[in-house]
């Protein structure tokens, strides 16, 4: 069947969208019910992710898109950036690879491969200059591979099944030890991943070892020895400076062979990552990044990898704004994986902060100098809720003073968002906060962990959870579900909760009745959709597993379900149980609940949390708190 191109939108927070173009072997239903053609006009000022391409796609219809340099532990990894290796080796040990992994082949200033150099040869940087005119002969290009991924995404509206599979292509590169790096969005919902080396016609099966959604990085492995024969892994370089030359390499649309584009570093700052809906250090460049470039490396003039291409910014008023994940973020991801055997995420403080630019505000808070940020709100699920209070002023983080705009010193003469320091930490690390409380300075210790989202941006466990009771389909609210259902059908009240409410405890979910499968047992309720269930027989619903537990343990004659605005659904319990088998058969559904709900329910709610049941999922943060320039999350 002739291949068809399609485009899909994913909401990733206010004004952040990711747009992906795929190649399909068969027609599929778009992820979003408001799908558009690949020539759809872009919304102004948005971030997009260029990932997968179809080789016959019209380039004009391409994808629209969008931490001090300190060491993070001892030097145990050959993939560390130069900045981190230098800082990690204060004990005088060599920064060369101690594990004996091969390094990328060095180059002369002319760009030709150094003659007589064996694999793993390392030369001084003066001899590593690559001449642009003959870059096609540069050995480091051979470490860049093309990724072929087959995806099978969950159907969030019909959570017991998956959508039609589709195929995409992207880029990746070798980092040694049988591993490759690419973007997390390139292998999202993967069922098969294959890679092909430059100049080879054989595709090799790759395994996804880890996916970092926040940082948009994925780690792959290839077991075939033939794939690695003669391979020269890339060497990571330091964080570049403004106006440094950068070369982006990958397999974008427009052809099958490798592509090279060149530009300069335009900006280095904390950047919004569209795929992960997070904010981490990013490098802005003006080199062209197109669909298919995602996951490909960016090089400096020494032939060293300085980051991973992952998104571009496009609007009617801008051009040539691309983004690269710097090696400091990549090193954090890899060390996290090395420490834990899996990706555990980037930690946060879990507080909403306000800048203290106003002298009157600082005077009122008894802050003696032009520094600090005000704690506006503390997330209940954050560990700092035990040590920080609303009204505290954070003036330092691990001894680094925080300015009144929420920035800290960066390099010699620049400043960067305070969140950068937090992103350098690992889950479980302890940070020392200097705070001013009621005019008194004190120091407190805070344990850092990833933020808990009441409504998750991604579902990493495969299929979404679901429960069917008498034809009523319940599932947790998630951003992918909102994307599939469209915001109009979700409703303003539910959208407001999804965007601005905070989780009161770990494991809390907003459980919604997504649809009703018509049957005589649920007559009168067939038109209900996308409504949040609050209580079952008077008990507040904590999450979907709790709901399943309440249904299973109910001995009453009726199941009384309470929704928003005191809307009631009453079902006869025995009739609901009896109708279950026929409803599943009529609608071709394999089971009345997802497999995760077959596990015994464990009540993890503390007594003090249970007393606040009326506030579950109802700790709102106003629109102004997110939109106002003086406020920020950390």
Secondary structure as UniProt FT lines:
FT   STRAND          4..11
FT   TURN            14..15
FT   STRAND          16..24
FT   TURN            33..34
FT   TURN            38..39
FT   STRAND          46..48
FT   TURN            55..56
FT   HELIX           59..61
FT   TURN            78..79
FT   HELIX           82..88
FT   TURN            89..91
FT   TURN            98..99
FT   TURN            109..110
FT   TURN            115..116
FT   TURN            119..120
FT   HELIX           125..127
FT   HELIX           132..137
FT   HELIX           139..143
FT   STRAND          144..151
FT   TURN            159..160
FT   STRAND          166..176
FT   TURN            177..178
FT   STRAND          179..182
FT   HELIX           184..187
FT   TURN            188..189
FT   STRAND          190..196
FT   TURN            198..199
FT   STRAND          204..212
FT   TURN            213..216
FT   STRAND          217..221
FT   HELIX           225..228
FT   TURN            229..230
FT   TURN            242..243
FT   STRAND          245..250
FT   TURN            253..254
FT   STRAND          259..273
FT   TURN            274..277
FT   STRAND          278..285
FT   TURN            291..292
FT   TURN            294..295
FT   STRAND          297..299
FT   TURN            301..302
FT   STRAND          305..314
FT   TURN            316..317
FT   STRAND          321..326
FT   HELIX           327..340
FT   STRAND          351..355
FT   HELIX           359..364
FT   TURN            365..366
FT   STRAND          373..378
FT   TURN            380..381
FT   HELIX           383..386
FT   TURN            390..391
FT   STRAND          393..397
FT   TURN            398..399
FT   STRAND          400..401
FT   TURN            404..405
FT   STRAND          407..410
FT   TURN            411..413
FT   STRAND          414..417
FT   HELIX           419..423
FT   TURN            427..428
FT   STRAND          430..437
FT   TURN            438..439
FT   STRAND          440..447
FT   STRAND          467..469
FT   TURN            470..471
FT   STRAND          472..476
FT   HELIX           479..485
FT   HELIX           487..490
FT   HELIX           492..500
FT   TURN            506..507
FT   STRAND          511..516
FT   HELIX           520..522
FT   TURN            523..524
FT   TURN            526..527
FT   STRAND          531..536
FT   TURN            537..538
FT   STRAND          539..540
FT   HELIX           544..553
FT   STRAND          558..563
FT   HELIX           564..566
FT   STRAND          568..572
FT   HELIX           573..587
FT   HELIX           595..598
FT   HELIX           607..610
FT   TURN            611..612
FT   HELIX           613..615
FT   TURN            616..617
FT   HELIX           623..627
FT   TURN            629..630
FT   STRAND          631..633
//
